[in-house]
Amino acid sequence: VALQTTSLSTDSIIITSFQRAPFCCHEDLVTMPRPELVQVAQNINGRLPKALQIACGDDVEDADIRGAIEVL
C-alpha cells in the first residue's frame, strides 16, 4: 500500500509506502475503538513526513482522527 501526496512547498511528489494496510476499510475505522484508532494514526505517522502527520493526542476527537486518516 502506498500514498502519493504533493508538496507545494518543494514542488515535489512524496510516495509513502506501508508493508501492509494500516486498516481494512472505512467501516473498520468507524467501528474501531479509540486505542486502536490512535494506534493506526501513530503507525501511519511513523511513515509520513512531519508536515503530513495526523494529530491524535488526547485533545483530538475520534471523528477528527478518522477524518484525517480518510483524507490520506
HTML snippet that shows the backbone in 3Dmol.js (N, CA, C, O; Angstrom):
<script src="https://3Dmol.org/build/3Dmol-min.js"></script>
<div id="view" style="width:600px;height:400px;position:relative"></div>
<script>
const pdb = `
ATOM      1  N   VAL A   1       0.854  -1.167   0.000  1.00  0.00           N
ATOM      2  CA  VAL A   1       0.000   0.000   0.000  1.00  0.00           C
ATOM      3  C   VAL A   1       0.896   1.225   0.000  1.00  0.00           C
ATOM      4  O   VAL A   1       1.909   1.263   0.698  1.00  0.00           O
ATOM      5  N   ALA A   2       0.520   2.226  -0.786  1.00  0.00           N
ATOM      6  CA  ALA A   2       1.312   3.449  -0.858  1.00  0.00           C
ATOM      7  C   ALA A   2       0.404   4.665  -0.951  1.00  0.00           C
ATOM      8  O   ALA A   2      -0.695   4.593  -1.501  1.00  0.00           O
ATOM      9  N   LEU A   3       0.869   5.768  -0.415  1.00  0.00           N
ATOM     10  CA  LEU A   3       0.174   7.046  -0.511  1.00  0.00           C
ATOM     11  C   LEU A   3       1.001   7.976  -1.378  1.00  0.00           C
ATOM     12  O   LEU A   3       2.227   8.017  -1.267  1.00  0.00           O
ATOM     13  N   GLN A   4       0.333   8.715  -2.231  1.00  0.00           N
ATOM     14  CA  GLN A   4       1.022   9.711  -3.040  1.00  0.00           C
ATOM     15  C   GLN A   4       0.488  11.076  -2.639  1.00  0.00           C
ATOM     16  O   GLN A   4      -0.719  11.314  -2.697  1.00  0.00           O
ATOM     17  N   THR A   5       1.384  11.980  -2.232  1.00  0.00           N
ATOM     18  CA  THR A   5       0.993  13.340  -1.875  1.00  0.00           C
ATOM     19  C   THR A   5       1.896  14.321  -2.596  1.00  0.00           C
ATOM     20  O   THR A   5       3.034  14.006  -2.944  1.00  0.00           O
ATOM     21  N   THR A   6       1.377  15.500  -2.809  1.00  0.00           N
ATOM     22  CA  THR A   6       2.139  16.543  -3.482  1.00  0.00           C
ATOM     23  C   THR A   6       2.564  17.580  -2.459  1.00  0.00           C
ATOM     24  O   THR A   6       1.751  18.031  -1.651  1.00  0.00           O
ATOM     25  N   SER A   7       3.820  17.955  -2.491  1.00  0.00           N
ATOM     26  CA  SER A   7       4.347  19.003  -1.627  1.00  0.00           C
ATOM     27  C   SER A   7       4.461  20.273  -2.448  1.00  0.00           C
ATOM     28  O   SER A   7       5.311  20.378  -3.332  1.00  0.00           O
ATOM     29  N   LEU A   8       3.607  21.230  -2.153  1.00  0.00           N
ATOM     30  CA  LEU A   8       3.653  22.500  -2.873  1.00  0.00           C
ATOM     31  C   LEU A   8       4.886  23.309  -2.501  1.00  0.00           C
ATOM     32  O   LEU A   8       5.427  24.048  -3.324  1.00  0.00           O
ATOM     33  N   SER A   9       5.334  23.162  -1.237  1.00  0.00           N
ATOM     34  CA  SER A   9       6.487  23.954  -0.789  1.00  0.00           C
ATOM     35  C   SER A   9       7.781  23.532  -1.473  1.00  0.00           C
ATOM     36  O   SER A   9       8.678  24.351  -1.672  1.00  0.00           O
ATOM     37  N   THR A  10       7.877  22.245  -1.834  1.00  0.00           N
ATOM     38  CA  THR A  10       9.093  21.772  -2.501  1.00  0.00           C
ATOM     39  C   THR A  10       8.845  21.406  -3.965  1.00  0.00           C
ATOM     40  O   THR A  10       9.756  20.972  -4.669  1.00  0.00           O
ATOM     41  N   ASP A  11       7.600  21.588  -4.411  1.00  0.00           N
ATOM     42  CA  ASP A  11       7.209  21.248  -5.782  1.00  0.00           C
ATOM     43  C   ASP A  11       7.645  19.818  -6.135  1.00  0.00           C
ATOM     44  O   ASP A  11       8.296  19.567  -7.149  1.00  0.00           O
ATOM     45  N   SER A  12       7.253  18.897  -5.245  1.00  0.00           N
ATOM     46  CA  SER A  12       7.641  17.501  -5.444  1.00  0.00           C
ATOM     47  C   SER A  12       6.480  16.573  -5.097  1.00  0.00           C
ATOM     48  O   SER A  12       5.481  16.993  -4.515  1.00  0.00           O
ATOM     49  N   ILE A  13       6.633  15.319  -5.463  1.00  0.00           N
ATOM     50  CA  ILE A  13       5.666  14.285  -5.131  1.00  0.00           C
ATOM     51  C   ILE A  13       6.306  13.369  -4.099  1.00  0.00           C
ATOM     52  O   ILE A  13       7.452  12.946  -4.250  1.00  0.00           O
ATOM     53  N   ILE A  14       5.550  13.071  -3.048  1.00  0.00           N
ATOM     54  CA  ILE A  14       6.041  12.215  -1.969  1.00  0.00           C
ATOM     55  C   ILE A  14       5.278  10.898  -2.018  1.00  0.00           C
ATOM     56  O   ILE A  14       4.047  10.887  -2.009  1.00  0.00           O
ATOM     57  N   ILE A  15       6.005   9.799  -2.070  1.00  0.00           N
ATOM     58  CA  ILE A  15       5.408   8.461  -2.035  1.00  0.00           C
ATOM     59  C   ILE A  15       5.750   7.852  -0.679  1.00  0.00           C
ATOM     60  O   ILE A  15       6.920   7.721  -0.318  1.00  0.00           O
ATOM     61  N   THR A  16       4.709   7.484   0.064  1.00  0.00           N
ATOM     62  CA  THR A  16       4.886   6.844   1.360  1.00  0.00           C
ATOM     63  C   THR A  16       4.353   5.429   1.254  1.00  0.00           C
ATOM     64  O   THR A  16       3.187   5.219   0.922  1.00  0.00           O
ATOM     65  N   SER A  17       5.208   4.462   1.536  1.00  0.00           N
ATOM     66  CA  SER A  17       4.775   3.068   1.405  1.00  0.00           C
ATOM     67  C   SER A  17       4.614   2.414   2.772  1.00  0.00           C
ATOM     68  O   SER A  17       5.269   2.788   3.745  1.00  0.00           O
ATOM     69  N   PHE A  18       3.729   1.435   2.816  1.00  0.00           N
ATOM     70  CA  PHE A  18       3.457   0.650   4.020  1.00  0.00           C
ATOM     71  C   PHE A  18       3.619  -0.820   3.677  1.00  0.00           C
ATOM     72  O   PHE A  18       3.257  -1.248   2.581  1.00  0.00           O
ATOM     73  N   GLN A  19       4.158  -1.591   4.602  1.00  0.00           N
ATOM     74  CA  GLN A  19       4.310  -3.022   4.361  1.00  0.00           C
ATOM     75  C   GLN A  19       2.958  -3.721   4.271  1.00  0.00           C
ATOM     76  O   GLN A  19       2.800  -4.708   3.553  1.00  0.00           O
ATOM     77  N   ARG A  20       1.998  -3.198   5.003  1.00  0.00           N
ATOM     78  CA  ARG A  20       0.634  -3.728   4.948  1.00  0.00           C
ATOM     79  C   ARG A  20      -0.326  -2.575   5.203  1.00  0.00           C
ATOM     80  O   ARG A  20       0.058  -1.549   5.764  1.00  0.00           O
ATOM     81  N   ALA A  21      -1.557  -2.747   4.795  1.00  0.00           N
ATOM     82  CA  ALA A  21      -2.566  -1.703   5.005  1.00  0.00           C
ATOM     83  C   ALA A  21      -2.774  -1.477   6.504  1.00  0.00           C
ATOM     84  O   ALA A  21      -2.937  -2.439   7.253  1.00  0.00           O
ATOM     85  N   PRO A  22      -2.769  -0.226   6.945  1.00  0.00           N
ATOM     86  CA  PRO A  22      -2.910   0.045   8.379  1.00  0.00           C
ATOM     87  C   PRO A  22      -4.319  -0.201   8.921  1.00  0.00           C
ATOM     88  O   PRO A  22      -4.515  -0.255  10.135  1.00  0.00           O
ATOM     89  N   PHE A  23      -5.300  -0.349   8.027  1.00  0.00           N
ATOM     90  CA  PHE A  23      -6.663  -0.686   8.423  1.00  0.00           C
ATOM     91  C   PHE A  23      -7.353  -1.312   7.214  1.00  0.00           C
ATOM     92  O   PHE A  23      -6.856  -1.226   6.091  1.00  0.00           O
ATOM     93  N   CYS A  24      -8.488  -1.933   7.452  1.00  0.00           N
ATOM     94  CA  CYS A  24      -9.181  -2.672   6.392  1.00  0.00           C
ATOM     95  C   CYS A  24      -9.956  -1.757   5.454  1.00  0.00           C
ATOM     96  O   CYS A  24      -9.728  -1.757   4.244  1.00  0.00           O
ATOM     97  N   CYS A  25     -10.871  -0.978   6.018  1.00  0.00           N
ATOM     98  CA  CYS A  25     -11.788  -0.199   5.191  1.00  0.00           C
ATOM     99  C   CYS A  25     -12.448   0.888   6.039  1.00  0.00           C
ATOM    100  O   CYS A  25     -12.201   0.980   7.242  1.00  0.00           O
ATOM    101  N   HIS A  26     -13.286   1.706   5.407  1.00  0.00           N
ATOM    102  CA  HIS A  26     -13.983   2.775   6.128  1.00  0.00           C
ATOM    103  C   HIS A  26     -14.762   2.218   7.316  1.00  0.00           C
ATOM    104  O   HIS A  26     -14.707   2.768   8.415  1.00  0.00           O
ATOM    105  N   GLU A  27     -15.477   1.141   7.094  1.00  0.00           N
ATOM    106  CA  GLU A  27     -16.281   0.545   8.169  1.00  0.00           C
ATOM    107  C   GLU A  27     -15.398   0.134   9.349  1.00  0.00           C
ATOM    108  O   GLU A  27     -15.796   0.273  10.505  1.00  0.00           O
ATOM    109  N   ASP A  28     -14.223  -0.363   9.058  1.00  0.00           N
ATOM    110  CA  ASP A  28     -13.262  -0.737  10.094  1.00  0.00           C
ATOM    111  C   ASP A  28     -12.905   0.482  10.942  1.00  0.00           C
ATOM    112  O   ASP A  28     -12.872   0.394  12.169  1.00  0.00           O
ATOM    113  N   LEU A  29     -12.638   1.615  10.298  1.00  0.00           N
ATOM    114  CA  LEU A  29     -12.312   2.834  11.036  1.00  0.00           C
ATOM    115  C   LEU A  29     -13.478   3.320  11.889  1.00  0.00           C
ATOM    116  O   LEU A  29     -13.282   3.763  13.021  1.00  0.00           O
ATOM    117  N   VAL A  30     -14.679   3.238  11.351  1.00  0.00           N
ATOM    118  CA  VAL A  30     -15.868   3.731  12.053  1.00  0.00           C
ATOM    119  C   VAL A  30     -16.141   2.932  13.318  1.00  0.00           C
ATOM    120  O   VAL A  30     -16.577   3.498  14.321  1.00  0.00           O
ATOM    121  N   THR A  31     -15.895   1.636  13.289  1.00  0.00           N
ATOM    122  CA  THR A  31     -16.197   0.776  14.440  1.00  0.00           C
ATOM    123  C   THR A  31     -15.004   0.586  15.380  1.00  0.00           C
ATOM    124  O   THR A  31     -15.134  -0.039  16.432  1.00  0.00           O
ATOM    125  N   MET A  32     -13.869   1.114  15.008  1.00  0.00           N
ATOM    126  CA  MET A  32     -12.642   0.915  15.773  1.00  0.00           C
ATOM    127  C   MET A  32     -12.673   1.693  17.097  1.00  0.00           C
ATOM    128  O   MET A  32     -12.982   2.884  17.097  1.00  0.00           O
ATOM    129  N   PRO A  33     -12.357   1.035  18.226  1.00  0.00           N
ATOM    130  CA  PRO A  33     -12.271   1.762  19.490  1.00  0.00           C
ATOM    131  C   PRO A  33     -11.089   2.741  19.464  1.00  0.00           C
ATOM    132  O   PRO A  33     -10.131   2.547  18.715  1.00  0.00           O
ATOM    133  N   ARG A  34     -11.164   3.772  20.271  1.00  0.00           N
ATOM    134  CA  ARG A  34     -10.158   4.832  20.265  1.00  0.00           C
ATOM    135  C   ARG A  34      -8.723   4.319  20.374  1.00  0.00           C
ATOM    136  O   ARG A  34      -7.877   4.769  19.602  1.00  0.00           O
ATOM    137  N   PRO A  35      -8.400   3.393  21.298  1.00  0.00           N
ATOM    138  CA  PRO A  35      -6.997   2.957  21.378  1.00  0.00           C
ATOM    139  C   PRO A  35      -6.473   2.394  20.050  1.00  0.00           C
ATOM    140  O   PRO A  35      -5.329   2.653  19.678  1.00  0.00           O
ATOM    141  N   GLU A  36      -7.297   1.635  19.344  1.00  0.00           N
ATOM    142  CA  GLU A  36      -6.877   1.092  18.050  1.00  0.00           C
ATOM    143  C   GLU A  36      -6.770   2.194  16.998  1.00  0.00           C
ATOM    144  O   GLU A  36      -5.862   2.183  16.167  1.00  0.00           O
ATOM    145  N   LEU A  37      -7.701   3.143  17.041  1.00  0.00           N
ATOM    146  CA  LEU A  37      -7.695   4.260  16.102  1.00  0.00           C
ATOM    147  C   LEU A  37      -6.416   5.085  16.264  1.00  0.00           C
ATOM    148  O   LEU A  37      -5.777   5.453  15.279  1.00  0.00           O
ATOM    149  N   VAL A  38      -6.058   5.365  17.494  1.00  0.00           N
ATOM    150  CA  VAL A  38      -4.826   6.110  17.779  1.00  0.00           C
ATOM    151  C   VAL A  38      -3.615   5.309  17.308  1.00  0.00           C
ATOM    152  O   VAL A  38      -2.678   5.882  16.752  1.00  0.00           O
ATOM    153  N   GLN A  39      -3.620   4.009  17.518  1.00  0.00           N
ATOM    154  CA  GLN A  39      -2.512   3.159  17.069  1.00  0.00           C
ATOM    155  C   GLN A  39      -2.363   3.196  15.550  1.00  0.00           C
ATOM    156  O   GLN A  39      -1.247   3.250  15.033  1.00  0.00           O
ATOM    157  N   VAL A  40      -3.482   3.167  14.840  1.00  0.00           N
ATOM    158  CA  VAL A  40      -3.436   3.267  13.380  1.00  0.00           C
ATOM    159  C   VAL A  40      -2.815   4.605  12.979  1.00  0.00           C
ATOM    160  O   VAL A  40      -1.936   4.652  12.117  1.00  0.00           O
ATOM    161  N   ALA A  41      -3.275   5.697  13.608  1.00  0.00           N
ATOM    162  CA  ALA A  41      -2.730   7.020  13.298  1.00  0.00           C
ATOM    163  C   ALA A  41      -1.236   7.084  13.602  1.00  0.00           C
ATOM    164  O   ALA A  41      -0.471   7.647  12.819  1.00  0.00           O
ATOM    165  N   GLN A  42      -0.821   6.522  14.714  1.00  0.00           N
ATOM    166  CA  GLN A  42       0.598   6.527  15.077  1.00  0.00           C
ATOM    167  C   GLN A  42       1.420   5.697  14.093  1.00  0.00           C
ATOM    168  O   GLN A  42       2.535   6.083  13.741  1.00  0.00           O
ATOM    169  N   ASN A  43       0.882   4.564  13.647  1.00  0.00           N
ATOM    170  CA  ASN A  43       1.585   3.745  12.657  1.00  0.00           C
ATOM    171  C   ASN A  43       1.743   4.498  11.342  1.00  0.00           C
ATOM    172  O   ASN A  43       2.806   4.466  10.721  1.00  0.00           O
ATOM    173  N   ILE A  44       0.688   5.169  10.929  1.00  0.00           N
ATOM    174  CA  ILE A  44       0.760   5.973   9.708  1.00  0.00           C
ATOM    175  C   ILE A  44       1.768   7.111   9.906  1.00  0.00           C
ATOM    176  O   ILE A  44       2.597   7.368   9.033  1.00  0.00           O
ATOM    177  N   ASN A  45       1.697   7.780  11.039  1.00  0.00           N
ATOM    178  CA  ASN A  45       2.614   8.893  11.327  1.00  0.00           C
ATOM    179  C   ASN A  45       4.077   8.466  11.289  1.00  0.00           C
ATOM    180  O   ASN A  45       4.951   9.254  10.928  1.00  0.00           O
ATOM    181  N   GLY A  46       4.336   7.226  11.659  1.00  0.00           N
ATOM    182  CA  GLY A  46       5.705   6.724  11.643  1.00  0.00           C
ATOM    183  C   GLY A  46       6.311   6.667  10.253  1.00  0.00           C
ATOM    184  O   GLY A  46       7.529   6.565  10.109  1.00  0.00           O
ATOM    185  N   ARG A  47       5.469   6.733   9.227  1.00  0.00           N
ATOM    186  CA  ARG A  47       5.935   6.665   7.840  1.00  0.00           C
ATOM    187  C   ARG A  47       5.773   7.990   7.096  1.00  0.00           C
ATOM    188  O   ARG A  47       6.309   8.151   6.000  1.00  0.00           O
ATOM    189  N   LEU A  48       5.041   8.937   7.682  1.00  0.00           N
ATOM    190  CA  LEU A  48       4.762  10.202   6.998  1.00  0.00           C
ATOM    191  C   LEU A  48       5.771  11.288   7.353  1.00  0.00           C
ATOM    192  O   LEU A  48       6.339  11.277   8.445  1.00  0.00           O
ATOM    193  N   PRO A  49       5.996  12.229   6.429  1.00  0.00           N
ATOM    194  CA  PRO A  49       6.779  13.410   6.787  1.00  0.00           C
ATOM    195  C   PRO A  49       6.045  14.188   7.878  1.00  0.00           C
ATOM    196  O   PRO A  49       4.816  14.141   7.948  1.00  0.00           O
ATOM    197  N   LYS A  50       6.763  14.883   8.705  1.00  0.00           N
ATOM    198  CA  LYS A  50       6.180  15.588   9.845  1.00  0.00           C
ATOM    199  C   LYS A  50       5.000  16.488   9.449  1.00  0.00           C
ATOM    200  O   LYS A  50       3.996  16.546  10.159  1.00  0.00           O
ATOM    201  N   ALA A  51       5.125  17.177   8.330  1.00  0.00           N
ATOM    202  CA  ALA A  51       4.078  18.104   7.899  1.00  0.00           C
ATOM    203  C   ALA A  51       2.751  17.405   7.583  1.00  0.00           C
ATOM    204  O   ALA A  51       1.701  18.048   7.603  1.00  0.00           O
ATOM    205  N   LEU A  52       2.781  16.120   7.297  1.00  0.00           N
ATOM    206  CA  LEU A  52       1.575  15.380   6.928  1.00  0.00           C
ATOM    207  C   LEU A  52       1.023  14.516   8.061  1.00  0.00           C
ATOM    208  O   LEU A  52       0.012  13.836   7.882  1.00  0.00           O
ATOM    209  N   GLN A  53       1.669  14.534   9.211  1.00  0.00           N
ATOM    210  CA  GLN A  53       1.262  13.633  10.285  1.00  0.00           C
ATOM    211  C   GLN A  53      -0.113  13.973  10.852  1.00  0.00           C
ATOM    212  O   GLN A  53      -0.552  15.122  10.825  1.00  0.00           O
ATOM    213  N   ILE A  54      -0.772  12.948  11.362  1.00  0.00           N
ATOM    214  CA  ILE A  54      -2.136  13.040  11.888  1.00  0.00           C
ATOM    215  C   ILE A  54      -2.086  13.365  13.373  1.00  0.00           C
ATOM    216  O   ILE A  54      -1.414  12.682  14.145  1.00  0.00           O
ATOM    217  N   ALA A  55      -2.806  14.416  13.768  1.00  0.00           N
ATOM    218  CA  ALA A  55      -2.920  14.749  15.193  1.00  0.00           C
ATOM    219  C   ALA A  55      -3.780  13.680  15.857  1.00  0.00           C
ATOM    220  O   ALA A  55      -4.890  13.401  15.404  1.00  0.00           O
ATOM    221  N   CYS A  56      -3.268  13.083  16.932  1.00  0.00           N
ATOM    222  CA  CYS A  56      -4.026  12.019  17.600  1.00  0.00           C
ATOM    223  C   CYS A  56      -3.840  12.061  19.110  1.00  0.00           C
ATOM    224  O   CYS A  56      -3.900  11.031  19.780  1.00  0.00           O
ATOM    225  N   GLY A  57      -3.615  13.257  19.640  1.00  0.00           N
ATOM    226  CA  GLY A  57      -3.450  13.415  21.081  1.00  0.00           C
ATOM    227  C   GLY A  57      -4.774  13.298  21.820  1.00  0.00           C
ATOM    228  O   GLY A  57      -5.836  13.160  21.213  1.00  0.00           O
ATOM    229  N   ASP A  58      -4.685  13.355  23.135  1.00  0.00           N
ATOM    230  CA  ASP A  58      -5.879  13.224  23.977  1.00  0.00           C
ATOM    231  C   ASP A  58      -6.918  14.307  23.707  1.00  0.00           C
ATOM    232  O   ASP A  58      -8.105  14.104  23.961  1.00  0.00           O
ATOM    233  N   ASP A  59      -6.481  15.452  23.194  1.00  0.00           N
ATOM    234  CA  ASP A  59      -7.389  16.571  22.940  1.00  0.00           C
ATOM    235  C   ASP A  59      -8.067  16.501  21.567  1.00  0.00           C
ATOM    236  O   ASP A  59      -8.852  17.385  21.221  1.00  0.00           O
ATOM    237  N   VAL A  60      -7.773  15.467  20.791  1.00  0.00           N
ATOM    238  CA  VAL A  60      -8.329  15.326  19.439  1.00  0.00           C
ATOM    239  C   VAL A  60      -9.473  14.317  19.471  1.00  0.00           C
ATOM    240  O   VAL A  60      -9.325  13.210  19.988  1.00  0.00           O
ATOM    241  N   GLU A  61     -10.616  14.715  18.909  1.00  0.00           N
ATOM    242  CA  GLU A  61     -11.798  13.851  18.870  1.00  0.00           C
ATOM    243  C   GLU A  61     -11.573  12.670  17.920  1.00  0.00           C
ATOM    244  O   GLU A  61     -10.851  12.783  16.930  1.00  0.00           O
ATOM    245  N   ASP A  62     -12.200  11.547  18.237  1.00  0.00           N
ATOM    246  CA  ASP A  62     -12.097  10.351  17.394  1.00  0.00           C
ATOM    247  C   ASP A  62     -12.491  10.657  15.951  1.00  0.00           C
ATOM    248  O   ASP A  62     -11.826  10.214  15.015  1.00  0.00           O
ATOM    249  N   ALA A  63     -13.576  11.416  15.772  1.00  0.00           N
ATOM    250  CA  ALA A  63     -14.054  11.738  14.424  1.00  0.00           C
ATOM    251  C   ALA A  63     -13.007  12.528  13.642  1.00  0.00           C
ATOM    252  O   ALA A  63     -12.883  12.359  12.429  1.00  0.00           O
ATOM    253  N   ASP A  64     -12.256  13.385  14.325  1.00  0.00           N
ATOM    254  CA  ASP A  64     -11.217  14.164  13.650  1.00  0.00           C
ATOM    255  C   ASP A  64     -10.051  13.270  13.232  1.00  0.00           C
ATOM    256  O   ASP A  64      -9.472  13.459  12.162  1.00  0.00           O
ATOM    257  N   ILE A  65      -9.710  12.301  14.074  1.00  0.00           N
ATOM    258  CA  ILE A  65      -8.639  11.351  13.724  1.00  0.00           C
ATOM    259  C   ILE A  65      -9.081  10.521  12.520  1.00  0.00           C
ATOM    260  O   ILE A  65      -8.319  10.346  11.569  1.00  0.00           O
ATOM    261  N   ARG A  66     -10.309  10.015  12.563  1.00  0.00           N
ATOM    262  CA  ARG A  66     -10.839   9.231  11.436  1.00  0.00           C
ATOM    263  C   ARG A  66     -10.824  10.063  10.150  1.00  0.00           C
ATOM    264  O   ARG A  66     -10.407   9.587   9.095  1.00  0.00           O
ATOM    265  N   GLY A  67     -11.278  11.293  10.256  1.00  0.00           N
ATOM    266  CA  GLY A  67     -11.326  12.159   9.085  1.00  0.00           C
ATOM    267  C   GLY A  67      -9.948  12.398   8.494  1.00  0.00           C
ATOM    268  O   GLY A  67      -9.778  12.386   7.275  1.00  0.00           O
ATOM    269  N   ALA A  68      -8.962  12.614   9.360  1.00  0.00           N
ATOM    270  CA  ALA A  68      -7.589  12.840   8.883  1.00  0.00           C
ATOM    271  C   ALA A  68      -7.029  11.593   8.211  1.00  0.00           C
ATOM    272  O   ALA A  68      -6.325  11.690   7.205  1.00  0.00           O
ATOM    273  N   ILE A  69      -7.338  10.425   8.761  1.00  0.00           N
ATOM    274  CA  ILE A  69      -6.880   9.167   8.156  1.00  0.00           C
ATOM    275  C   ILE A  69      -7.535   8.994   6.782  1.00  0.00           C
ATOM    276  O   ILE A  69      -6.872   8.616   5.816  1.00  0.00           O
ATOM    277  N   GLU A  70      -8.825   9.269   6.702  1.00  0.00           N
ATOM    278  CA  GLU A  70      -9.546   9.073   5.446  1.00  0.00           C
ATOM    279  C   GLU A  70      -9.097  10.039   4.366  1.00  0.00           C
ATOM    280  O   GLU A  70      -9.153   9.705   3.183  1.00  0.00           O
ATOM    281  N   VAL A  71      -8.654  11.228   4.744  1.00  0.00           N
ATOM    282  CA  VAL A  71      -8.157  12.197   3.757  1.00  0.00           C
ATOM    283  C   VAL A  71      -6.940  11.633   3.043  1.00  0.00           C
ATOM    284  O   VAL A  71      -6.749  11.860   1.848  1.00  0.00           O
ATOM    285  N   LEU A  72      -6.117  10.895   3.783  1.00  0.00           N
ATOM    286  CA  LEU A  72      -4.927  10.305   3.160  1.00  0.00           C
ATOM    287  C   LEU A  72      -5.335   9.281   2.142  1.00  0.00           C
ATOM    288  O   LEU A  72      -4.479   8.669   1.504  1.00  0.00           O
TER     289      LEU A  72
END
`;
const viewer = $3Dmol.createViewer("view");
viewer.addModel(pdb, "pdb");
viewer.setStyle({}, {cartoon: {color: "spectrum"}});
viewer.zoomTo();
viewer.render();
</script>
